[in-house]
Amino acid sequence: MKPTLTLPPSTPGASDRPRAWRSRVHLDWRTLLVIALVLIGGLIMIGPFAWAVSTSLKPRGAMLVLPPELLPREPTLDAYVQVIGRFPFFRVFLNSVFVAVAVTFGQLVICSMSGYAFARLRFFGRDTLFVLYIATLMVPFAVIVTPLFIIVSRMGWTDSYVGLIVPGIFSAFGTFFMRQFFLSIPRELEEAATIDGAGTIATFFRIIVPMSGPAFATLAVLAFMGTWNSFLWPLLIISQRALMTLPVALSTLQGIYPGQTQWNIVMASTVLATIPTLIVFMLAQRWIIEGVAGSGVKG
């Protein structure tokens, strides 16, 4: 009787294991490459802010040390104390907060309503008017700043919060952004509301607005950051120190101290001015991604 050779039962897909292993290794290398590129890009972007924080913690004598020190040997908060004590920081900080919040709220109201009108309402010349409105995005602000200043001056809005706020609440980009998001909302929801007896205004506030949270959050962050960092317009129409916004006030730091500019104080004020925008962005980053994705669905 010849001996029989018994082979172990084959496992389904066993022959595919080397190929699957190679595929996983290949994907892992691509993933590692992407992670490395993202980390490098993140370090490049966070580098200036990290340097500003480091400089703000250095004493004045450590600014010109060669080679430059990334981490201060003797960190101190003297620069922050001087910013808060010698400079009317809280006054201009509150001015910037008030103006930025007011402009943001105004843009949310104006841009959402105008965006809904361009997306859903039918009226004569709608598409032509929309194209002309969007075309204003191609005009640099430096071109319109002179006529805008003349208009605001003749209306008596110079050296006032009104002059800082009103010109900023009308945004062609904000209208375009909200319109694109509204186009992604199914019309069936509005038709159902119309059947139930809701008018245009009721449909907008009861159906459209609750569904547009990501778009509103995204526009709010963009409007807040744009207004917070605005420099040229407040510089032109504000001459009273009590009405200065933070960017304008920070620009005067280089002229306050005789001789060499104290860069640790400048960097300390810059760090304090950056904190609100970082907080706003971190709180709304999830909504920003959803809002941008939703606004790019339809054209």
C-alpha positions as CSV (number, residue, x, y, z in Angstrom):
1,M,0.0,0.0,0.0
2,K,1.5,3.3,-1.1
3,P,1.6,6.0,1.5
4,T,-0.6,9.0,0.8
5,L,0.4,12.6,1.1
6,T,-2.1,14.7,2.8
7,L,-1.9,18.4,2.0
8,P,-3.3,21.0,4.4
9,P,-6.5,22.5,3.3
10,S,-6.0,25.7,1.3
11,T,-7.2,28.9,2.8
12,P,-9.5,31.0,0.5
13,G,-7.5,33.9,-0.8
14,A,-4.2,32.6,0.4
15,S,-2.6,33.1,-3.0
16,D,-3.7,36.7,-2.9
17,R,-2.0,37.5,0.4
18,P,1.4,38.6,-1.0
19,R,-0.4,40.8,-3.5
20,A,-2.6,42.4,-0.8
21,W,0.5,42.8,1.4
22,R,2.3,44.6,-1.4
23,S,-0.7,46.8,-2.0
24,R,-0.9,47.7,1.6
25,V,2.8,48.6,1.7
26,H,2.4,50.7,-1.4
27,L,-0.6,52.6,0.1
28,D,1.3,53.0,3.4
29,W,4.2,54.7,1.6
30,R,1.8,57.0,-0.2
31,T,0.1,57.8,3.0
32,L,3.4,58.5,4.7
33,L,4.4,60.8,1.9
34,V,1.2,62.8,2.1
35,I,1.6,63.0,5.9
36,A,5.1,64.2,5.5
37,L,4.1,66.9,3.0
38,V,1.3,68.0,5.2
39,L,3.6,68.3,8.2
40,I,6.1,70.3,6.3
41,G,3.5,72.6,5.0
42,G,2.1,73.0,8.5
43,L,5.5,73.8,9.9
44,I,6.0,76.4,7.2
45,M,2.6,78.0,7.9
46,I,2.9,78.0,11.7
47,G,6.6,79.2,11.6
48,P,5.9,82.9,11.5
49,F,3.4,82.7,14.4
50,A,5.8,80.6,16.5
51,W,8.5,83.1,15.8
52,A,6.2,86.0,16.9
53,V,5.4,84.1,20.2
54,S,9.1,83.4,20.8
55,T,10.1,87.1,20.1
56,S,7.3,88.4,22.4
57,L,8.7,86.4,25.3
58,K,12.3,87.7,24.9
59,P,13.7,90.7,26.8
60,R,14.8,93.6,24.7
61,G,18.5,92.8,24.8
62,A,17.9,89.3,23.4
63,M,16.5,90.5,20.1
64,L,19.8,91.0,18.3
65,V,21.6,87.9,19.4
66,L,23.4,86.0,16.7
67,P,22.7,83.3,15.8
68,P,19.0,84.0,16.5
69,E,17.4,81.9,19.3
70,L,14.1,80.2,18.6
71,L,13.4,79.6,22.2
72,P,14.2,82.4,24.6
73,R,16.7,81.5,27.4
74,E,15.0,83.8,29.9
75,P,11.3,84.1,28.9
76,T,9.5,87.1,30.2
77,L,6.0,88.6,29.9
78,D,7.3,92.2,30.2
79,A,6.3,92.9,26.5
80,Y,2.7,91.9,27.2
81,V,2.6,94.0,30.4
82,Q,3.9,97.1,28.4
83,V,1.4,96.6,25.6
84,I,-1.5,96.5,28.1
85,G,-0.2,99.2,30.4
86,R,1.3,101.8,28.1
87,F,-0.8,101.4,25.0
88,P,-4.7,101.7,25.1
89,F,-4.9,98.1,23.9
90,F,-8.2,97.1,25.4
91,R,-9.9,100.2,23.9
92,V,-8.8,99.5,20.3
93,F,-9.3,95.8,20.9
94,L,-13.0,96.4,21.8
95,N,-13.3,98.7,18.8
96,S,-12.1,95.9,16.5
97,V,-14.4,93.4,18.2
98,F,-17.5,95.6,17.8
99,V,-16.8,96.5,14.2
100,A,-16.0,93.0,13.2
101,V,-19.1,91.5,14.9
102,A,-21.3,94.2,13.4
103,V,-20.0,93.8,9.9
104,T,-20.2,90.0,10.2
105,F,-23.9,90.2,11.3
106,G,-24.7,92.7,8.5
107,Q,-23.1,90.4,5.9
108,L,-25.0,87.4,7.1
109,V,-28.3,89.2,6.8
110,I,-27.6,91.1,3.5
111,C,-25.7,88.3,1.7
112,S,-28.1,85.5,2.7
113,M,-31.2,87.4,1.5
114,S,-29.6,88.6,-1.7
115,G,-28.1,85.2,-2.4
116,Y,-31.6,83.6,-1.9
117,A,-33.1,86.1,-4.3
118,F,-30.6,85.3,-7.0
119,A,-30.9,81.6,-6.4
120,R,-34.7,81.1,-6.2
121,L,-36.7,84.3,-7.0
122,R,-37.5,85.1,-10.6
123,F,-37.4,88.7,-11.7
124,F,-36.5,90.6,-14.8
125,G,-32.7,91.0,-15.3
126,R,-31.8,88.6,-12.5
127,D,-29.0,86.8,-14.2
128,T,-27.6,90.0,-15.7
129,L,-27.7,91.8,-12.4
130,F,-26.0,88.9,-10.7
131,V,-23.2,88.8,-13.3
132,L,-22.6,92.6,-12.9
133,Y,-22.6,92.3,-9.2
134,I,-20.0,89.5,-9.2
135,A,-17.9,91.4,-11.8
136,T,-17.2,93.9,-9.0
137,L,-14.9,91.3,-7.4
138,M,-12.5,92.0,-10.2
139,V,-12.2,95.7,-9.3
140,P,-9.4,96.2,-6.8
141,F,-10.3,98.0,-3.6
142,A,-7.7,100.7,-4.2
143,V,-9.7,101.7,-7.3
144,I,-12.9,102.4,-5.5
145,V,-11.5,103.6,-2.2
146,T,-11.4,107.3,-3.3
147,P,-15.1,107.5,-4.5
148,L,-16.1,105.5,-1.5
149,F,-14.4,107.9,0.8
150,I,-16.0,110.9,-0.9
151,I,-19.5,109.3,-0.4
152,V,-18.9,108.4,3.2
153,S,-17.4,111.9,3.9
154,R,-20.4,113.7,2.3
155,M,-22.8,111.6,4.4
156,G,-20.9,112.7,7.5
157,W,-19.8,109.2,8.5
158,T,-16.1,109.9,8.9
159,D,-14.7,109.3,12.4
160,S,-17.7,107.1,13.3
161,Y,-18.6,103.5,13.7
162,V,-21.1,103.8,10.9
163,G,-18.4,104.7,8.4
164,L,-16.5,101.6,9.5
165,I,-19.4,99.2,9.4
166,V,-21.8,100.1,6.6
167,P,-19.5,99.9,3.6
168,G,-18.3,96.4,4.8
169,I,-21.7,94.7,5.1
170,F,-22.2,94.6,1.3
171,S,-20.1,91.8,-0.2
172,A,-20.4,90.4,-3.7
173,F,-18.4,87.3,-2.6
174,G,-20.7,86.7,0.3
175,T,-23.8,86.9,-2.0
176,F,-22.2,84.5,-4.5
177,F,-21.2,82.1,-1.7
178,M,-24.7,82.0,-0.2
179,R,-26.3,81.7,-3.6
180,Q,-24.2,78.7,-4.5
181,F,-25.1,77.0,-1.2
182,F,-28.9,77.7,-1.7
183,L,-28.7,76.1,-5.1
184,S,-27.7,72.8,-3.5
185,I,-30.9,72.7,-1.4
186,P,-33.6,70.6,-3.0
187,R,-36.5,72.7,-4.4
188,E,-39.0,70.0,-3.1
189,L,-38.6,71.3,0.4
190,E,-39.6,74.8,-0.6
191,E,-42.5,73.5,-2.7
192,A,-43.8,71.5,0.3
193,A,-43.6,74.6,2.4
194,T,-45.5,76.6,-0.3
195,I,-48.2,73.9,-0.4
196,D,-48.6,74.3,3.4
197,G,-49.2,78.0,2.9
198,A,-45.8,79.4,3.7
199,G,-44.8,82.5,1.8
200,T,-41.3,83.4,0.5
201,I,-40.2,85.1,3.7
202,A,-41.6,82.3,5.9
203,T,-39.9,79.6,3.7
204,F,-36.6,81.4,3.9
205,F,-36.5,81.7,7.6
206,R,-38.2,78.4,8.5
207,I,-36.7,76.1,5.8
208,I,-33.7,77.6,4.2
209,V,-31.9,79.3,7.2
210,P,-32.0,76.2,9.5
211,M,-30.5,74.1,6.7
212,S,-27.8,76.6,5.9
213,G,-25.8,76.5,9.1
214,P,-22.5,75.5,7.5
215,A,-22.7,78.3,4.9
216,F,-23.6,80.9,7.6
217,A,-20.7,79.7,9.8
218,T,-18.2,79.8,6.9
219,L,-19.3,83.3,5.8
220,A,-19.2,84.5,9.4
221,V,-15.6,83.4,9.9
222,L,-14.5,84.9,6.5
223,A,-16.3,88.2,7.2
224,F,-15.0,88.4,10.8
225,M,-11.4,87.7,9.8
226,G,-11.5,90.1,6.8
227,T,-12.9,92.9,8.9
228,W,-10.5,92.2,11.8
229,N,-7.5,92.4,9.6
230,S,-8.7,95.5,7.6
231,F,-6.2,98.3,7.7
232,L,-6.6,100.7,4.8
233,W,-10.2,101.7,5.2
234,P,-10.0,102.4,9.0
235,L,-6.8,104.3,8.4
236,L,-8.5,106.6,5.9
237,I,-11.7,107.5,7.7
238,I,-10.6,107.4,11.4
239,S,-8.5,110.2,12.9
240,Q,-9.6,110.0,16.5
241,R,-7.5,107.7,18.7
242,A,-10.6,106.5,20.6
243,L,-12.0,105.0,17.4
244,M,-8.9,103.3,16.1
245,T,-9.1,99.6,15.3
246,L,-6.4,97.2,16.2
247,P,-4.4,97.0,12.9
248,V,-4.2,100.8,12.7
249,A,-3.1,101.0,16.4
250,L,-0.5,98.3,15.9
251,S,1.0,100.3,13.0
252,T,1.7,103.2,15.4
253,L,3.8,101.1,17.7
254,Q,6.8,101.5,15.5
255,G,6.6,105.3,16.0
256,I,5.9,105.4,19.7
257,Y,9.3,104.5,21.0
258,P,12.3,106.7,20.2
259,G,15.2,105.1,18.3
260,Q,15.1,101.4,17.7
261,T,11.7,99.7,17.5
262,Q,11.0,97.3,20.3
263,W,10.0,94.3,18.3
264,N,9.2,92.2,21.4
265,I,6.4,94.7,22.1
266,V,5.3,94.7,18.5
267,M,5.2,90.9,18.4
268,A,3.3,90.7,21.8
269,S,0.6,93.0,20.4
270,T,0.5,90.9,17.2
271,V,0.0,87.7,19.2
272,L,-2.8,89.2,21.2
273,A,-4.4,90.4,18.0
274,T,-4.2,87.0,16.4
275,I,-5.8,85.1,19.3
276,P,-9.5,86.0,18.5
277,T,-9.2,84.9,14.9
278,L,-7.6,81.6,15.9
279,I,-10.4,81.0,18.4
280,V,-13.1,81.8,15.9
281,F,-11.6,79.5,13.2
282,M,-11.1,76.6,15.6
283,L,-14.7,76.8,16.8
284,A,-16.1,76.8,13.3
285,Q,-13.6,74.7,11.3
286,R,-16.0,71.8,10.9
287,W,-18.7,74.1,9.6
288,I,-16.3,75.8,7.2
289,I,-15.5,72.5,5.5
290,E,-19.1,71.6,5.2
291,G,-20.0,75.0,3.9
292,V,-17.3,75.1,1.3
293,A,-18.2,71.6,0.1
294,G,-21.9,72.5,-0.1
295,S,-21.3,75.8,-1.9
296,G,-19.4,74.1,-4.7
297,V,-22.1,71.6,-5.7
298,K,-23.9,73.6,-8.3
299,G,-23.0,76.5,-10.6
